[in-house]
Each structure stands twice: as C-alpha cells, then as structure tokens.
C-alpha cells in the first residue's frame, strides 16, 4: 500500500520557455523553446482541486520554477496570486497560509518587477540563479546566441538591492568552481547583507562527460567544502556569516532527534504528494520537487517520465489511485532498501538518487552511484572531519 504525505509544496512550471540556454539545463531544448503557458482559468482549476484536497497539509508553498518564470510578465503573476488567495479564503480554514516563491535567472528584472515584489512582500519571495563571478557563471549560463549572462544577472541583483528586496541565491558548482573556493565565497559574501540564504548544487554532468575523474572530483570537492567551512568560521560574529543552507541542513539532520531525523531520510523525503509538480499542460508528478517529463522520459515505457496524472481532467483522489504511482513508489522503496542495507551514510542522505541509479545502471536495486558517493559521502566526510578537527582543537586548548 502506498504511503502518502500531506501536500506541502506545489512547484508550478507555468511555462517551460526560457530566454537563456544554460548548457547544464535538465529541460530539453524543445521544452525551453516552447511558448505554451498555463492559462489563468486552468491555473484556478488546478488550485481549486489542490486547496480542497483531503491531502492538504497545514500550509502551502507555491514555487514558480523551471524555464524562466518572469517571461510571463507581472500581470500574469498578479492575477495568479490573487486567484489563489481567493481560493484559499473560500476553501481553507482560517489562518491557513499560502506563500509563494519564484526562481529566476534575474536577467529580466526591472523596476516593474521590483514594484511587484514590494507589493506582495508578505506572501512572495524571490530567488536568483547565479553561479558566482563572471568566469564561473558565463562558462555555462549563456543565452541562445552563446553570450555570457553574468552582467545581466548582476544588474538584476543590484536592482533588488536598490529596492531593499532580500533574495536567496542558488549556484551550480562546476569543475571550474572547485578550483576557486575563495573567489566563490568572496563573491557571495559580498551580498551577505542582502540575501536570506545561498544553496549550491554540484553539477553531476562532469562525471559523465569526463571533465574530471571520480578520484579528482572527490578530492577537489572535499577541499572545496573544507575551504568554505574554514572561511565561514573566520567570519567572526553570527551577523557576519554567510548562510549556506547546504551546511545548515546537514547539521539539522545530524543533531536532530531520532524522530525528527526519520523525517529527513531519503525514504521519507521522496514519499508521494509532499511535493507536487504541475507542468504547463497540467501534467502532475510527485516524489521529487521540480521533476518534469524530460527527466527519464521513457522510464516506464509511456514517454511521460514520472507523470502520474493530469489536473485538467482528474482530481487529486483519482491521481492517488494511479497504478503508475504505485509502481514508482514500489521501485523507490526497493531503491531505498538497497541503500539502507549497505550504506552507513543512509540516515544522513537527503535522497534524490533513485533516478540516477536507473539512468546509470538500468535498475533501482543498486546501493551506490558516483553521484551519491560525492554529494553525500564526500560531503559528509568533509563536514564531519571539520567538526572533529574543531573538537580536537578545543580539547587541546
């Protein structure tokens, strides 16, 4: 029997279209060039079903993500937020909160958008995708003419600062970044007063492309992490520190109670319906936030990836009964069982490697991938070594 979690997060791909052509983007070129969007009446229909669902949790985060969301314009989001707010008031109990965030490359930000974020500041936050200084950012984040986009993203960030709008940052760490930890840190540290947090994602593709060997990438990533930790430690007061969420998430998992830690395991984090993803055509997927049909498109032989239904013509209850959902849940359970039986890092693993296993090995019955060895094991080793070194230094003092 499939175990479901309450719906906490809805990731909306209102359009797949993007004004950039980042070389590491997981969306196909055809998706990023398609100019379809979720019509506002359809969006209201989808959220009417979600906000009236028996699976709804205590609050909801709506994340506008994938493609470049800002291409739809301010008026689209004003109408969308207002419509969702009205539905919340009609369908949800008093005090129920719906918060929104949007992830953008920042190149389309202007005065009009800043006015929008100011107007909706109580319910709407913004995140910028930036990979660091120009030579890191422009190596992968180019437009359709293959021109770098750093200056356009930087101007967008500066505009938010001028309007006193705090933002979060997401950076992709590439082989180039691993060679320059101090430059990476210094760039983001200069924005510390204006950002709520920064998260980084290690680019997996260089393992497949041969840019670095596994041994080289492990060594470099370990050194990169240790240097970032040293730099944070040298910041002085808490106010001066750079809030790197990758580290705080790890410490929260490590030092939380046994009961709380169970809710942070790979098995728990990938249970269905905690996160729902809605594509521009109404297709729904779950298990992981942000997964689209482009991810392992023919994994179940239907050319629909992990799509388990469509909100245009189905209810949440109908989608819950999907035979494909049960099949995916069973495959993921086997995947996690393989890890749990063999991997001493399992309780600290945030998950997300089930699809990687299938792509690499054609099966879910695998306990380890190059990605999880680096992103989980090397990451854990670096942070635990840093903790132990500090404890030993404190004992000597």
C-alpha positions, 0 to 999 in steps of 0.5 A: 500500500502506498504511503502518502504525505500531506501536500506541502509544496506545489512547484508550478512550471507555468511555462517551460520557455526560457530566454537563456540556454544554460548548457547544464539545463535538465529541460530539453531544448524543445521544452525551453523553446516552447511558448505554451503557458498555463492559462489563468482559468486552468491555473484556478482549476488546478488550485481549486482541486489542490486547496480542497484536497483531503491531502492538504497539509497545514500550509502551502508553498507555491514555487514558480520554477523551471524555464524562466518564470518572469517571461510571463510578465507581472500581470500574469503573476498578479492575477495568479496570486490573487486567484489563489488567495481567493481560493484559499479564503473560500476553501481553507480554514482560517489562518491557513497560509499560502506563500509563494516563491519564484526562481529566476535567472534575474536577467529580466528584472526591472523596476516593474518587477521590483514594484511587484515584489514590494507589493506582495512582500508578505506572501512572495519571495524571490530567488536568483540563479547565479553561479558566482563571478563572471568566469564561473557563471558565463562558462555555462549560463549563456543565452541562445546566441552563446553570450555570457549572462553574468552582467545581466544577472548582476544588474538584476541583483543590484536592482533588488538591492536598490529596492531593499528586496532580500533574495536567496541565491542558488549556484551550480558548482562546476569543475571550474568552481572547485578550483576557486573556493575563495573567489566563490565565497568572496563573491557571495559574501559580498551580498551577505547583507542582502540575501536570506540564504545561498544553496549550491548544487554540484553539477553531476554532468562532469562525471559523465562527460569526463571533465574530471575523474571520480578520484579528482572530483572527490578530492577537489570537492572535499577541499572545496567544502573544507575551504568554505567551512574554514572561511565561514568560521573566520567570519567572526560574529553570527551577523557576519556569516554567510548562510549556506543552507547546504551546511545548515541542513546537514547539521539539522539532520545530524543533531536532530532527534531520532524522530525528527531525523526519520523525517529527513531520510531519503525514504521519507523525503521522496514519499508521494504528494509532499511535493507536487509538480504541475507542468504547463499542460497540467501534467502532475508528478510527485516524489521529487520537487521540480521533476518534469517529463524530460527527466527519464522520459521513457522510464516506464515505457509511456514517454511521460517520465514520472507523470502520474496524472493530469489536473485538467481532467482528474482530481487529486483522489483519482491521481492517488489511485494511479497504478503508475504511482504505485509502481514508482513508489514500489521501485523507490522503496526497493531503491531505498532498501538497497541503500539502507542495507549497505550504506552507513551514510543512509540516515544522513542522505537527503535522497534524490538518487533513485533516478540516477541509479536507473539512468546509470545502471538500468535498475533501482536495486543498486546501493551506490552511484558516483553521484551519491558517493560525492554529494553525500559521502564526500560531503559528509566526510568533509563536514564531519572531519571539520567538526572533529578537527574543531573538537580536537582543537578545543580539547587541546586548548 
